[in-house]
Amino acid sequence: MKNAMPVQPLEAGETGGPEVDEFLRGTQKGWILDPQLMAIYAHVPPGLLGWRRMIEGLVETIGPVTWEIIAHRTAAVTGSGYETTHADAAVRRTVESLRKALRGKEIDAAALDKRQYLAAALAEGVARHDVEKELFQEVKDSFTTGELVGLCMAASLAHVAQLVSDTLGVSPSPAN
């Protein structure tokens, strides 16, 4: 079903709501996830706006680079395409420098600091539906409770977003 696109994305001006239209315009300038997926989510405006607030809250809690680490590792595990679209050029540069460590068959732990590695490993575990008890304890010991919850939510949402993208045919081709 990949790339079948059974649902057409909406464009700004087609959603019937100024807040959703403005958000869609903003995704074209760079945001945190695939603009095409956001244009699909726009078919459910309250859902899109709630999802947006949730992601913004998570990024505020765990940081934009950590969000991107989670998204890239999830994409590597699931075979989905993902490109950093964050509006901040410094975030994009930092993530690009980590991309090779995140996109391989295995995580290159030597290329990441401990917290980056743990975030990537947790994302991989969530995407595989198998987070080992020892890994979870190490994550728990290395992050605050709020960050831990944020990491789990981010890993779950990144995985769900990629599943939805695949189902609705808007996933870009994987690129390592």
N, C-alpha and C positions, 0 to 999 in steps of 0.2 A: 504494500500500500504506500510505501515511501514515495514522496513527491507527487502523489496523486492529487493533492489539494482539493478535497471534497467540499471545502468551505472557502469561499473567497474572502480575503482580508478586506477590511473596511479602510477607507482613507479618511483623513480629517475632513469634516464637512458631511460625512455620510452617517455619522453615529447618532445624530439627534441630540447630542449633549455637548455643550461648550467645554466642560472639563475634560471629557474623553477626547474631543477633537484636539484640544491644546496638548494633551499628553501625547497623542499620536504624532503631532507636529514635532514635539520635543524628541521623540524616539528617532526621528530621521537625522537629528543632530548628534546622536550618540546618547545612549542610556545604558542600562545594566544588562539588558537581554535583547534578543533578536527582535528588531522592529516588526518583522513580518508576523511573529507570534503575537505580539501585542495587538496588531491589527486584526488578528483572529479573535483574541480575547475581547476585543471591542464589541463583539456581538452580544456580550453579557456585560454591559457597562458597570453595574454595581460590583460584579466579580472582578473586573479589570481594576477598578479603583481600589477595591479592598486588597487585591493582590499587590498593587503598586505600593500601598501604604505598608503592607507587611514587609515587602522587600526593602523599602527604604528604612524601616525600623531595624531590620536585620543588618543591613549594611552599616547603619549607624552604630550598632552594637559590636559587630565583628570586624568592620572595616572593609573598604572596597577591594583591597588586594586579596584579602582572605575570601571574600565572596567569589572573586574571579578564580582563585585557586580551586575552590570547590567546584565551580562550574566547569573549568577545564578538565579536572580529574574525572568528574562524572562523565563528561563527553568522551574522554579517552576510554573509560571502562565500558560504556554503552555503545561505542562505535558511532556516536553522533557527532555532527559538526558543531563547533562553537567558536565564535570569534569575540574577543573583547570589544565591546562597543562603548565602554565607559567614557563619558565626556571629558574627564580629566586626563590630559596627555601624560602626566607623571605616572598615574595609575597604569595607563596602557603600556608605557615603557617598562615599568617594574614587572608587570605581568608578562610582557613579551620576553624579558630576560629569564623568567622562570618557566616559560612554556615548554621547552624541551624536557625539563625535569618532570613535568606533569603529564606530558602527552605520550610517553613511551609505554611499552607493555608493563613495565614496572616503574614505580616512582623512584626517581634518582634522589635519594635522601641526602646525599653529600652536597647537592646543589641547592638545598633548602635549609632554612634555619629550623629549629625543632618545632616551633609552633606551626610553621608553614607545612612541614612534613606531616604533623599530626592532623591538621585540617584536611590535607589531601588524602591521607590514609582513612580518615573517618568518611570522607565523601566516597571513596572507593568501596568501603565496607557497606555503606548505605546503598550504593548502586548495585552491589552484589547481594544485598539483603543478608549480609553476614558480617556484623561488627563483632570482632572477637572481644571477649571480656577484658583481656589484658590491654588491648588498645584503648578501649573505652576508659579504663581506669587511668591510663597514662594521659589521655585527653582531659579527663576530669581533674587530674593533678596539675595540669599545665595551664588551665583556663579558669576564669571565674565562673560561677554558676550561670550568670547571665550569658556569658560567652558560650558556655557549653550548650545551653538551650538554643542559642542563636545558631551555633554550628550545626546542631542536629536538624533544626528547622531549615537552614540554608541547604544542607545536603539533600534533605527530602524534597524541598521545592525545586532544586536544580534537576533532580532526577525526574520529578513529575513534569516539569516544563519540557524536558527532552522527550518524555513519553508522549505528551500531548502534541509536541511538534511533529514527532514521527507519525502519530495517528492521523493528524490533519494534513500531513504532507508538506510541511513548511521547514523541515530540517535541512540545513545546508549539508553538503557532502562532507564527510570527515576529512580533515586536513591535519597532518602531523607537522 
